[in-house]
Each structure stands twice: as C-alpha cells, then as structure tokens.
Amino acid sequence: MKKIENNFVVTGFVGKDAEIRQFTNASVARFPLAVSRLENNGEESKRVSAFMNFEAWRKNENTGSFDQLTKGTMLTVEGYFKPEEW
C-alpha cells in the first residue's frame, strides 16, 4: 500500500506584513502569501493568482525569522495541512 504524506511546498510573495502574537512559550505569525500559476487555454495563456493564509509557530527564543515576513518578500513555505474542527 502506498504511503500518503500530508505535506506541501509553495513559493509566493508575502501579501502584507505578518501579524505576530506572543504567548508564554511560543509566538505565531499570520500572513497571506500571493501565489500564481500560468493557465493555458488553447493559444492564450494567462496568469491566475490567489492568496493563501498561513500561520507559522515558533518557540519564543526562535522568532527572529518573523522579522523577514514583510509585504513583497518572496518566500517558500514548507509545511503540512492541519484541518480545523468547528
């Protein structure tokens, strides 16, 4: 049986400066990432764009990378999908 992995890699541009919240032991940065792809329709091609919302968690001693999450920065995100239950 084939093993199915829940992971992804996506590259895009940060849509706006990250909102950073600090808690007792960890911090979270929330930010949109603008991604696009080329869509071909016969002889025509057009770029289709979308925004994806991301959430990155770090222990408080490792939050230096959050400073780079500013609007317009090209970023590659590797992660996994975490379904939310309501």
Secondary structure, DSSP 8 states (H G I E B T S, - for coil): -------EEEEEEE-S--EEEE-SSEEEEEEEEEEEEEEEETTEEEEEEEEEEEEEEEEGGGGGGGGG--TT-EEEEEE-------
